[in-house]
Amino acid sequence: MASIDRVISGGYFVLGSEVRQFEQSFASYLGANHCVGLANGTDAIELGLRAMGVSAGDQVATVANAGMYATTAILAIGAEPYFMDVDLDTKVATFEEVVRAAKAGVKAVVVTHLYGLAIPEIQLIADYCSKNDVLLLEDCAQAHGAQISGKRVGTFGDVGSFSFYPTKNLGALGDGGAITTDNQSIAEKIRLLRQYGWNQKYTVQVLGARNSRLDEMQAAILSDFLPLLDRANARRQEHAARYDSLICQPNVTGPHQAGASYVAHLYVIRSEKRDALREHLRTLNIGSDVHYPIPDHRQPAFDGRFSEIRLENTERLVKEILTLPCYPEMNDEEADCVIAAVNDWAT
Ligand SMILES: Cc1ncc(COP(=O)(O)O)c(C=O)c1O
């Protein structure tokens, strides 16, 4: 409330000192040279790709199990999505699939650190992309703070994109997003792209721009929440570890991801009888969800455009995945209720 009061009494609401302050703090938290605040995470992917030089007609690779956000951004540029399959256990992009995409001629690859898991092969993928002139954007919307060998996601590729939608590990009280990069010219280009292409008021320096600004109120709120992020992630990790060790149900496979590389944005189990389990939980008033029920290449809007494409693991996972409650404010008793409900499920 104090921060909100400060913004209101300051009388400055868009692209001011609060945004600059948050950009600096978030860049330094991640270990990136630059952060640029944007209106949301989907814009962050799109403007990140545009700033790296992706344009209409280019092919851009993405996984198809991450909610269609990257695909939406790719299509908004007029680029063509190239779909990669994911690993059955980690549910994220693999080095092998990135190589397949690169050999097919993609200009850029978007990899998603899905459910809070830093992609195990991200360093390998980043090295390969840089050697082979393939641009790499990491979508970190679900993985704020996740790290591998002390390096946080959003610092491996050319650009990292973030969403601050309220349910994210670092969430605002409304929409927000950002990109991170070590490349100064990419950062400068995104600063133009987020505000009509202006290099100064009313002078349009680049085309393909829009209005995509993080506002002062959300930036002030995010600056308050950022110092709490590691503690909130630790709490999520505790819940995930509790589920891993206490869920004991032959028809359920847990993610079994632990350590700093998994910030437990979502705790996603697998079961061949997923729909029955979901119904069982519903009768006990336990919320669950499927992230995500339709892979991108099967979305109805495509009207069969990708009907030839088969992504074996992605298509199998869609039928088996189920997200159990996992958030920092949940207490141990609530987690135990979920565990008991899963364990008592008579399949
Ligand atoms: C993996 C992923 N990428 C991108 C986005 C898009 O972010 P936003 O909703 O802020 O546009 C989201 C979430 O909404 C997401 O989960």
The ligand as an ORCA input file, in Angstrom:
! r2SCAN-3c Opt
* xyz 0 1
  C       5.154    -20.292    -20.486
  C       4.414    -19.008    -20.664
  N       4.805    -18.155    -21.634
  C       4.187    -16.990    -21.836
  C       3.109    -16.616    -21.074
  C       2.414    -15.350    -21.429
  O       2.455    -14.395    -20.449
  P       1.309    -13.277    -20.355
  O       0.071    -13.936    -19.870
  O       1.852    -12.282    -19.390
  O       1.146    -12.703    -21.724
  C       2.677    -17.459    -20.038
  C       1.567    -17.167    -19.127
  O       0.613    -16.605    -19.177
  C       3.348    -18.690    -19.833
  O       2.967    -19.540    -18.873
*
